[in-house]
Amino acid sequence: MFLRKLFYTCSIISLTLSPILTHAETDPDYTNGVLTMPRVTSEGKLYGNVRLQLNFNDNTFSLLGAEPRTRFSSKTNGIDEILIDNIDKHTWVNGSHACKINADAATTATSDASAHCDTLDFAGYQDWRAPTSAEISDMIINANKLNITLNYRNPNCQFMAASDGFVKTENTTEPGKIVDSAVNSGTRCVR
């Protein structure tokens, strides 16, 4: 009965928060009537250590606390800059000199991106890979919303090659849009 009540209450909470809550950790902790979630994304902002006091009598909750965190943080190692996505737990190359320009032919750009990332030694890491188009699309959209500066070898770069296609950059009218083909695209490796 208790588990059913907890599930029901959490369902009510989820429905109540659904307009603003977009992502929560899958392993929350429930102790002494307090539901603690390590990371929650709400209205495009990241919060850590979110604590909700649950009231089973009237199926309500109250927020006890939350620590605001940033979605992206930047780190440099010498002249190499990386962009850390604190929600998706990805690390992106953000140094302009590491944004390799692919071949003019769109037919080889995705394989060029994969080959480049597989051999990249950047910011002390060697485990880079070419992102999927969905990964780089999400990063570009969210970086654009938060006014995060993405560095490019060509500051006007309009396309990024992924392992499975191409994505329009924030230098276009459709940032993050996945497209089938593009020429003169760049590559932004991820780990």
ABEGO torsion letter per residue (X at the ends): XAAAAAAAAAAAAAAAAAAABABBBABBBBBGGBBBBABBBBGGBBBBGBBBBBBAAAGBBBBAEBBBBBABBBBBBEABBBBBBAAAGBBBBABAAABBBBBABAAAAAAAAAAAAAABBBGGBAABBBBBAAAAAAAAAAAAAAGBBBBBABAABABBBBAAEBBBBAABABBGBBBABBBGBBBBBBX
